[in-house]
C-alpha cells in the first residue's frame, strides 16, 4: 500500500533557522497532507496540497509537491520553540480516497 | 462547530481483559471515521475506517474490532487484550473523502500489563 516516508527521521535546529522535511511516497495520489503532533497529543492538520498543485503556502509553512518524483517537502521558516513536534506526511490512494496513510514522521527539535 | 471526543485519555488494562474505546463526533453528519494506532516514536497505523453506520473496513488483521452503531459514534473493542495491543490510539474523522484533511481526537494511551 502507498505510504509516505519522511526524511530525516530527526532534525535539530537553532531557533530562527528554517527547517526542511521531505516525504516520498510510492503510488499515485489525489492529495498529500502534512500534520503536526505534539508529544502525547493528537495530530493537527497543517496543510493539504493537491496532485495538480506544485507549491502551497500557509503562514510560515511552505509545501512543495513533485508528482514526477513522488516527493514533497515541508519548509518551516523562522522556526520557533513552539514548532518542536513530530511532523507527518500522509497520502491518499488514487483509487481509495476515503483513507490516508501516514509516514513514520520527522521529529523536529528547536534549540533556543 | 465540529468537535471530536475520545476517551479515556489513559488506560491500563491487564492481559486478557476486554477493551472498549469510544469516539464521538459533533457538529457534522455522515462523517468518515477512523481508528489509528501509534507505537512509541513511530508513525500511525490505520486499523479501521467507516464510511457509514455499520460499515467497517479492517486494514490489519489483529486482535481488535470496530463498530459504528450510530452515525457519529465509533467504537474500538477487544475481547482479550494482548501485550502487543499497547499503544496510542487515535480516532479521526473527515468529511467525505480525505480531501479536506482529518480532524483527530486527543488520543488514548493504552498500556496492557
HADDOCK unambig.tbl for C-alpha pairs under 7 A between the chains (distance, minus, plus):
assign (segid A and resid 31 and name CA) (segid B and resid 99 and name CA) 6.93 0.50 0.50
assign (segid A and resid 41 and name CA) (segid B and resid 106 and name CA) 5.50 0.50 0.50
assign (segid A and resid 41 and name CA) (segid B and resid 107 and name CA) 6.46 0.50 0.50
assign (segid A and resid 42 and name CA) (segid B and resid 90 and name CA) 6.80 0.50 0.50
assign (segid A and resid 42 and name CA) (segid B and resid 104 and name CA) 5.73 0.50 0.50
assign (segid A and resid 42 and name CA) (segid B and resid 105 and name CA) 5.76 0.50 0.50
assign (segid A and resid 42 and name CA) (segid B and resid 106 and name CA) 4.43 0.50 0.50
assign (segid A and resid 42 and name CA) (segid B and resid 107 and name CA) 5.66 0.50 0.50
assign (segid A and resid 43 and name CA) (segid B and resid 104 and name CA) 5.81 0.50 0.50
assign (segid A and resid 44 and name CA) (segid B and resid 103 and name CA) 6.98 0.50 0.50
assign (segid A and resid 44 and name CA) (segid B and resid 104 and name CA) 6.89 0.50 0.50
assign (segid A and resid 45 and name CA) (segid B and resid 101 and name CA) 6.39 0.50 0.50
assign (segid A and resid 45 and name CA) (segid B and resid 102 and name CA) 6.64 0.50 0.50
assign (segid A and resid 45 and name CA) (segid B and resid 103 and name CA) 6.94 0.50 0.50
assign (segid A and resid 48 and name CA) (segid B and resid 101 and name CA) 6.95 0.50 0.50
assign (segid A and resid 97 and name CA) (segid B and resid 97 and name CA) 5.31 0.50 0.50
assign (segid A and resid 97 and name CA) (segid B and resid 98 and name CA) 6.15 0.50 0.50
assign (segid A and resid 98 and name CA) (segid B and resid 97 and name CA) 4.56 0.50 0.50
assign (segid A and resid 98 and name CA) (segid B and resid 98 and name CA) 5.80 0.50 0.50
assign (segid A and resid 99 and name CA) (segid B and resid 98 and name CA) 6.33 0.50 0.50
assign (segid A and resid 100 and name CA) (segid B and resid 98 and name CA) 6.94 0.50 0.50
assign (segid A and resid 101 and name CA) (segid B and resid 46 and name CA) 6.97 0.50 0.50
assign (segid A and resid 102 and name CA) (segid B and resid 43 and name CA) 6.39 0.50 0.50
assign (segid A and resid 102 and name CA) (segid B and resid 44 and name CA) 5.75 0.50 0.50
assign (segid A and resid 103 and name CA) (segid B and resid 43 and name CA) 5.68 0.50 0.50
assign (segid A and resid 104 and name CA) (segid B and resid 42 and name CA) 5.41 0.50 0.50
assign (segid A and resid 104 and name CA) (segid B and resid 43 and name CA) 3.78 0.50 0.50
assign (segid A and resid 105 and name CA) (segid B and resid 43 and name CA) 5.88 0.50 0.50
